[in-house]
Amino acid sequence: MTSKELSQLVVNGMEDRKAEEIVLMDLRDVKGAVTDFFVLCSGNSDTQIESIAESIEKEIHEAISENPWRKEGFTNK
């Protein structure tokens, strides 16, 4: 799976839980970047943000049977 395909799975997980202001940054041409893509979004409550994070994990796990290396959105647990 390419990094572009993986980033699209992340966006799909966000859209599934009605995330707002989704931004997909393509950093492949940025010298020294530690990642190919960086994806951000916002939510209206802590509960929605946690739901978005869970949805992203589910999308990734179902597609490639792996858990994300780094994640945010679970700070309240």
C-alpha positions, -999 to 999 in steps of 0.1 A, spaced: 0 0 0 13 34 -9 15 63 15 -11 81 -7 -35 52 -4 -29 50 34 -36 87 38 -69 83 19 -79 56 44 -73 81 72 -94 107 54 -122 81 49 -121 73 86 -124 110 94 -153 115 70 -171 85 84 -175 103 117 -183 137 102 -149 153 109 -146 190 99 -119 210 82 -100 179 69 -66 189 56 -44 165 37 -9 179 33 14 163 7 49 166 21 66 143 -4 85 172 -20 95 188 13 132 182 19 138 166 53 101 158 59 97 128 82 64 117 65 49 117 30 15 130 42 1 147 72 -36 147 79 -55 170 102 -91 175 111 -113 190 138 -144 179 157 -170 195 179 -164 177 211 -140 154 229 -164 125 223 -165 132 185 -127 135 183 -123 101 201 -149 86 177 -129 100 147 -97 85 161 -113 51 166 -128 52 131 -94 59 116 -78 30 135 -107 7 123 -102 18 86 -64 11 88 -68 -22 106 -94 -35 82 -74 -26 52 -39 -37 62 -43 -55 95 -19 -31 112 -24 -5 139 -12 31 134 23 39 144 14 73 158 -20 87 167 -38 115 184 -73 120 198 -72 97 228 -58 122 254 -89 120 276 -86 82 282 
